[in-house]
Amino acid sequence: MTRFGAPDRSVEIPIAELPAVSGWTENYCWDAYDPDSQIAIWLHNGRWHKDRNLWHEFIAICIGGKTLYSRRNIGRLPDPELVGASCLEMRCLQPFESWSWEYRGPALEAPSAIRQSTAPFDAVAVLLDFKLAWQAASPMIDFGHGTEPGAQSSHYEQGGTLTGTIEIGGERYNFNGPSFRDHSRGPRDLQGRFNRHSWIHGVFPSGRVLSSLTVETPSGELMLADLFALQPGASARPGRFDSIILRSDIEDLLKPFRITGQDAEQTPVNILVEPQFCYGFTNDHPNDLYVGQDPEFPGWRVLEMPSRLTWDGEVTFGNVEFTLPKSTRINDSSITLLGPKLVHGA
C-alpha cells in the first residue's frame, strides 16, 4: 500500500497477459512543463495496433514555443515491466509514487509551428539524452471506465513533479516543473467514434487537482464529459461542467478561457486557463501518433499547450490538449502559435 492508498504494482506496469478483446490496447501518457526554462515535455507509449506485443513510443519536447524535437519509435524492451519501445525506458520505482525516465537516441528538429508538412527527414536528427525523475504530488484519480468505455477497461490519472536534466544537440538544460500522467486500458478505435476532444489538467501546490476529459463523436454527441476538481484530501468523485470546452479551429487556441462547473460537493469551480504556447502532431485510428501534420494524411491534428492555471488565486502550470476534427485545414503553414505573452513567476 502506498501513502496515497492506490492499488498494487500490477496496475502500474504493463499488463502481463493481453485480453482477447477486439481493439483492446494500453496507453501511458505524460506531460510536464518547466516555466523557468519554458520547456514542455509530452510522452506517449501505446501498444502498436499491428502487434500488441510491440509498443510505439512518441516523444515531443518543445522549447519556448519555437523549436520542437520529436520522435516516434516502435519496438519492445527486454524487461516486460519497463514502459517504452526502443530508446526510451520508463521504470516504475514505487507504484503511484515514483518513476524514472531515461532516453538516449534521435530526435527530429523542426520549428514549433502548426505546419501542414511531412515529418523532418532523419538526416536532421539530433541526439536527445535525458534522465528525469517523476514524483507523485496528488492521489490517483480513477475515472471508473476506459478512455473509450468498453470491456476490461480502466483509466486513472495523477499529478506530480518532474526533475532532472535534458541534453539536446549538445545543449544541456535543467528541468523542474509540474507534471501529469494517465494510464488507460481497454478497447479503443477512433474511426467512426471520435471527432474531437479536450484533456485539461494540473496539480496545484496545495494538493488541489484538476483533471478533465471530454470526447465528442462524429454525430456531435458527448461520449465522455468528466470533470474532477478536487480539494486536498477530498475523495476522487466527479463533478460537472457548466459548459463543454472543445475547439474546431486554431484561431482562439491561445486565448485565455475559464473552466466553470461544480465539484462533487456542488461547490462552484472557476479556473482561469492561460495557454503559453502551442505545438502539435497527428493521431490516427485505431490509436497511433505521428510526427508532423501532413495535409495528405487523414489524421486528427493534436495540439498541446502548456498553460498557467489559476484557481481561487492559487497558481500552477498544467496542460491543455485539443484534438481538432479531421476536416480542419490550416491554410497558413507558417503560423507559430505563441501566447500573447508568456506568463511566469508563479
N, C-alpha and C positions, 0 to 999 in steps of 0.2 A: 504494500500500500504506500502511495506517495503522500506528501503533505497536502496535495490537492484532492486526495481521495479518488483518484482516477483508476480505471481498470488496469489489468496486468500487462506485461510486456508483449504478449501475443497480439494485443490490439494495436500496438505501435508499429511493430516490424512488419515487413511484407508477409502476406498470408502464405502458409506452407502448402496448402492443397487448394487448387483453384476450383471453385464451384462449377458444376456442369450446367451453367445458366447462360443462355444466349445473350451476347453483348456484355457479359459481366466484365468489369475492369476494376482497377485500383489506381488511385491517384494521390500523390503528395504535392502540395503547392505551398511555397513560402515567399514572403516578400519582406523587405526591410528598407529603411531609409535613414541615412545619417544627415541631418540638416546642416551640420557644420561643413562637411566635405561636399555636400549636395550630391551624394552618390546613392542611387537607388538600385536594389537587387531584386530580381524576380527569378525564382527557380521552380521548375515543374518536372516531376517524374511520374510517368504513367505507363501502364502495360501496353505494349505495342499490339494493335488490333490484329496484325497478321500472324503473330505468335505471342501469346500472352506470357510466355516464359521469358521473353525479351522485354526490355524497358526502353522507352525513349526519354532521354534527359534533355531538358531545354533550359538554357541559361541566358539571362539578359541582365546586363549591368549598364546603367545609364549615368553619365557624369554630367551634372549641371544642366541637364536637359538639352545638351548639344551633341554629345557623342554616345553612340550605342554600341556595345560589344555583346555579341550574341552567338550562340552555337547550339546545334541540335545533333545529338549522337544516339545511336541505337546499339544495344548490346546487353551483356549480362555479366555481373560481377561474380567472382568465385565464392564469396561469402553471401549466403542467401539472406542474412539479416541486414546487409547493407542496402541502402537506397541509392540507386544510380545505375548508369549503363556502361560507361567506359572510363572517362576521365574524372568523373565526379563520384565521391564517396561520402555519403551522409550516414553517420552512425549514431544510433540511439544509445546514449551512455546511461541514462536513467529514465524510465518511462514517464512521460508527461512532466519531466523536469529539465533534461539537458540533452543536446545533440552536438556532435562535431561535424563540420563541413570541410572537405578538402577537395580542391580541383587543381589539376595541372594539365594544361592542354591548350588547344587553339581556341581563339575567339575571333569572330569576323567583325571588323570595324566599319562603321558607316555613320553618316550624320543621323542625329536623332530627330528625324522628321517623319511625319505621316506621309510616306512615299509609296506611290504605286509603282514599285520597281522590284525586280527579282533580287534574291539574296546576293550579297557580295561573293565573289569567287574566293576559293581557298587561298589563292595567291596573295590576298591582302590580309590573311590571318595573322594575328599577333599572339604571343604567348601570354596566357592568363594563368595566374597562380594565386590561390587564396587558401588561407587557413582561418576558419571562423568558428566561434562557439556560440551556440544558441542556448539561452536560459529562460525558462518559463517565468512569466510575470503575472499570470492570471490562471484561474481554474480552467479546465476543459469545458467547452460548450458543446453539448450533444444535441444535434439538430433532430434526432429521433427518426431520421429517414436518410436515404441516399440523396446525393445531389440531384439525381433523377430518380424519384421513388420507384422501387421495384423489389424483386426478390433478393434476399440476403444482402440488404443494403445498410450502410452506415455512413455517417458524416459527422465529424467533430472538428472544432476549431479551437485555437488557443493563442493568446498574446504572449509576447516575450521580448527579450532584448538580444541583439546580435553584436558581437565584438570580435576584433581580430585585424588581420592585415590582408590587403589585396595588392597584387602586382600585375600591372597591365602594360605590355610593351616596354618594360624597363622602368616604368613609373610605379612608385610604392605609395600606398595610401593606408592610413589607419582608419578603421571603421568602428563606429559606436552609435547604435541607433535602435529605436523600437522596431519590432518585427511582429509578423502574424503568420499563422500557418493553418492549413487544413489537410485532412486525410479522409478520403472517401472510398467506399467500396460499393459495388453494385452495378446493375445494367446501365449502360449509357450509350445511346446512339442519337446524335444530334439531328440527323437528317429526318425531316418530317415532323419533328417535335420541338424544334428550337428556332427562335427568331432573333432574340437579343436578350441581354441580361445585365445586371449590375451586381457587383460584390464590393461592399464598402465596410471597412473595419479599422479598428485601432484599439490599443490598450493605453490607459492613462496612468500617470504616476501614482495616483491614489488607489489604483486597482479597478477603477471603472473600466468596463469593456463595451465596445460597440462591435457587433457582428451582424451583418445583414446580407441576405441573398434574395434576389428577385429574378425569376426566369419567365419569359413570355414565349408562348407558342406562336407558330406562323399565323394562326387564326386570331391572334390578339388576346387570347385568354392567358391568365396567370397560372402557370404550373406551380410556382413557388413564390411566396412573399413573406419571408421570415425576417423578423427584426428582434434581435437580442440587445437590449440596452440595460446593462446590469450594474448595479451599485456594488461596492465592495462587500463581499460576504453574502450577497443575495443568491438565491437558487437560480439556476440557469433555466428560466422559463421564458417563452417568447412573449413579446408584446405585439403591438400592431402599428403600422404606418398610418399617418393621416393621408398621405398621397404617395404614389409609386414613382420612383426616380429611375427613368430609362432614357436612352438617347438614340436618335436616328441620324444625326449628322455631327459634324465636327465644329460647327460654328460656336456653340456655347460651352464647349468642353471645359475650358479653364475659368469660366465664371464661377464665383463663389455661389454656393447653394446651401439650403438647410434641410436636415433630416428632422422631421417632426412626427410625433406619434405619442404612444403611451407605452410604459413598460408593463411588466406582468402585474404590478400592483396598481395599475391605472394612473400612475404618476406621469405628468406630461414630460416629454422628451423633446429637447430642442438643441440640435448640434449643428454648429456652423462648420461647413467644409470648404476649405480654400485650396484647390489644386495648385501645385507648384510648377509642374511641367508634365509633358506627355511623351510617351514612346509606345511603340506598338509592334505587333507581329500578326500572324494569321493562324486561325483554328479551322479545322475541317472535320467532318464526321468520319468515323464514329466519335473520335476524340483524340486528335493529334495536332501538334503545333509545328509551325514552320517559320523560319527566318524570312523577313521581308513581307511585302504586301503586293504581290504581283497582280495587276488587274485582270490578267488572263486566267488566274487561278480562282475557282469559285468557292472561296472560303469566307469565313466571317472575319472582319477586322477587329482585333482585340487591342484595346487601348489601356495602358497603365498610367496612373497618375499618383505619385506620392503627394500627400495632402496634409495640410495643417487642420487639425480638428479642435474645436473649442466647445466645451460642454460646461455651462454654468461658470464660465471664467477659467476653467482648467483646460490646459493646452497639451496636446501631444501631436505626433506625426503618425499618420496611418496611410492607407492606400485606397484608391478608388479604381475599380476595374469596370469598364464598359465593353460590351460586345455590340457592334453595330450590325444591323440587318445585312444579309448578303447583297441586297440591292444597292447598298450605299456605294457611291462613287465619289472619289476625291479628285477634283479637277486640277488643282494646283499641286504638283508633286514637290514643290519647294517649300510648302508650309512647314514651318518649325513651330511647334506648339510649346511656347514658354508662357508662363503665367504673366499677368500684368506686372507682378513683382514677386520675387522670391522672398517669402516671409520666414525669418529665422529668429533666434534668440528666445525660444520658448522657455 
